[in-house]
Amino acid sequence: MVFRVAVIAVSLWCMSFGCSNQRELAAANVEKEMEITVTSLTPHCGGMAPMPGERYPKSAPMVNFTLDVFTIDNKGNRKEKVGSITTDENGKAKIILPVGNYQLWRPDKLLSLQEFMDTNKTGRGDNYVYANEECFQKWKDTPDGEFKTYEDRYEIVYRRRCYVGANPCMEYKGPAAP
């Protein structure tokens, strides 16, 4: 019992020291360079069997992918846009930011709901079924990532699904690949 109390006390002390250190850095207007990596994971979607040794899902860097960077308040609400990043051939981007908390947003999530839906309804024909506006609104209102600058690196992984990519509001109902 005494050991548990000691562990809890030390943990609380460390957390409070870390938090006060973060506040002190923010008050001193300290800036940090963040490296942000954006990758996608793609499953095997049929067709020819994978070669021996091939692993799925396949991870690939998202090249020339742009995200807007916003500050957030204490409740996690998006506030002021402070910049944009565009990934290089390795899916990496760097940005220098004041110490604080940030969110990353795809630029199309800042469009009106109708424009966002039109942009993301990429599958055409009878093989694609779309969810209602609520699904698109929820997706549009969800940040792509959230990080604190006391870390040096942050990674976003977009999990793709067969035939629809990373769109959570689209389903493929057509035939599977042979």
C-alpha positions as a printed Julia matrix, in Angstrom:
178×3 Matrix{Float64}:
   0.0     0.0     0.0
   2.78    2.43    0.89
   4.52    1.57   -2.39
   1.37    2.43   -4.38
   1.01    5.77   -2.62
   4.67    6.56   -3.32
   4.3     5.65   -7.02
   1.18    7.8    -7.32
   2.87   10.73   -5.56
   5.93   10.54   -7.81
   3.71   10.27  -10.91
   1.69   13.31   -9.9
   4.85   15.27   -9.19
   6.29   14.36  -12.61
   3.06   15.26  -14.39
   2.8    18.61  -12.63
   6.47   19.39  -13.34
   5.96   18.5   -17.01
   2.83   20.65  -17.25
   4.41   23.64  -15.53
   7.46   23.25  -17.77
   5.18   23.31  -20.85
   3.44   26.46  -19.55
   6.77   28.15  -18.81
   8.03   27.43  -22.33
   4.81   28.77  -23.86
   4.99   31.92  -21.74
   8.6    32.45  -22.85
   7.48   32.27  -26.51
   9.81   29.35  -27.25
   9.52   27.84  -30.71
  10.16   24.24  -31.72
  10.61   22.5   -35.03
   8.12   19.68  -35.54
   8.56   16.87  -38.05
   5.21   15.55  -39.24
   5.0    12.29  -41.17
   1.9    11.33  -43.18
   1.49    7.76  -44.43
  -1.29    5.56  -45.72
  -1.98    1.89  -45.08
  -3.61    0.0   -47.95
  -5.0    -3.55  -47.68
  -4.71   -6.22  -50.37
  -7.9    -5.85  -52.41
  -7.93   -9.01  -54.47
  -6.51   -9.72  -57.87
  -3.24  -11.59  -58.17
  -2.0   -13.1   -54.92
   0.73  -11.13  -53.18
   4.31  -12.16  -53.88
   6.0   -14.22  -51.17
   7.3   -11.89  -48.5
   4.91   -9.05  -49.38
   3.15   -7.74  -46.32
  -0.25   -6.13  -46.06
  -1.45   -3.6   -45.28
   1.13   -1.75  -47.35
   2.5     1.44  -45.86
   3.34    4.29  -48.23
   4.28    7.93  -47.7
   1.67   10.46  -48.76
   3.61   12.68  -51.15
   2.71   16.37  -51.75
  -0.09   16.1   -49.19
  -1.15   19.42  -47.65
  -2.51   19.97  -44.16
  -3.42   23.24  -42.45
  -2.11   23.82  -38.91
  -4.39   25.42  -36.31
  -3.99   26.38  -32.67
  -6.55   24.92  -30.29
  -8.02   26.1   -27.02
  -8.02   24.18  -23.72
 -11.18   22.3   -24.76
  -9.65   21.1   -28.04
 -11.58   23.49  -30.3
  -9.93   24.72  -33.5
  -8.9    28.36  -33.31
  -6.42   30.27  -35.48
  -4.7    28.96  -38.6
  -0.96   29.38  -38.1
   0.4    27.72  -41.23
   0.31   24.86  -43.69
   2.58   21.93  -44.4
   3.12   19.96  -47.58
   4.84   16.6   -47.4
   7.95   15.69  -49.39
   8.71   12.45  -51.28
   9.07   10.65  -47.93
   5.73   11.88  -46.57
   7.51   14.24  -44.17
   7.1    17.95  -43.51
   8.66   20.32  -40.99
   7.24   23.4   -39.36
   8.47   25.71  -36.61
   5.77   26.54  -34.07
   5.52   28.24  -30.69
   5.18   25.75  -27.85
   1.52   24.77  -27.59
  -1.24   22.46  -28.78
  -2.2    22.14  -32.44
  -4.52   20.37  -34.85
  -3.96   19.36  -38.48
  -6.82   19.65  -40.98
  -7.13   18.74  -44.64
  -7.98   21.98  -46.5
 -11.15   20.47  -48.0
 -12.59   20.1   -44.48
 -12.84   23.89  -44.37
 -15.23   23.97  -47.34
 -19.0    24.1   -46.93
 -20.63   20.73  -46.23
 -22.01   20.48  -49.78
 -18.62   21.29  -51.35
 -16.92   18.8   -49.02
 -19.41   16.08  -49.98
 -19.04   16.84  -53.7
 -15.25   16.72  -53.42
 -15.26   13.39  -51.58
 -17.88   11.49  -53.58
 -15.26   10.06  -55.91
 -16.81    6.68  -56.75
 -19.35    6.85  -59.55
 -21.98    4.4   -60.67
 -24.12    1.74  -59.06
 -21.2     0.1   -57.23
 -20.84    2.94  -54.71
 -23.2     3.81  -51.88
 -22.84    6.93  -49.77
 -23.85    7.53  -46.17
 -26.06   10.44  -45.2
 -24.99   14.04  -44.57
 -24.42   13.29  -40.87
 -21.52   10.97  -41.74
 -19.9    13.61  -43.96
 -20.47   16.31  -41.3
 -18.85   14.16  -38.62
 -15.88   13.39  -40.91
 -15.57   17.08  -41.87
 -15.63   18.14  -38.19
 -12.91   15.68  -37.12
  -9.29   16.9   -37.18
  -6.79   14.76  -39.05
  -4.34   14.99  -36.2
  -3.63   16.69  -32.89
  -0.24   17.19  -31.27
   1.68   19.1   -28.63
   4.99   20.71  -29.48
   6.82   19.23  -26.5
   7.23   16.23  -28.8
   9.61   16.5   -31.76
   7.68   14.24  -34.15
   4.11   13.41  -34.97
   2.71   10.83  -37.39
  -0.66   10.6   -39.09
  -1.68    7.28  -40.62
  -4.62    7.2   -43.04
  -6.11    3.71  -43.12
  -7.5     3.0   -46.57
 -10.17    0.46  -47.43
 -10.53   -1.43  -50.68
 -12.04    0.59  -53.56
 -12.99    3.61  -51.41
  -9.7     4.8   -49.93
  -9.9     6.67  -46.63
 -13.5     7.86  -47.15
 -15.52    6.59  -44.15
 -18.81    7.66  -45.79
 -18.52    5.57  -48.95
 -19.06    1.84  -49.42
 -18.2    -0.27  -52.44
 -20.95   -2.78  -53.28
 -19.62   -4.03  -56.61
 -17.85   -7.24  -57.51
 -14.55   -8.06  -55.87
 -11.41   -8.18  -57.97
 -10.81  -11.65  -59.49
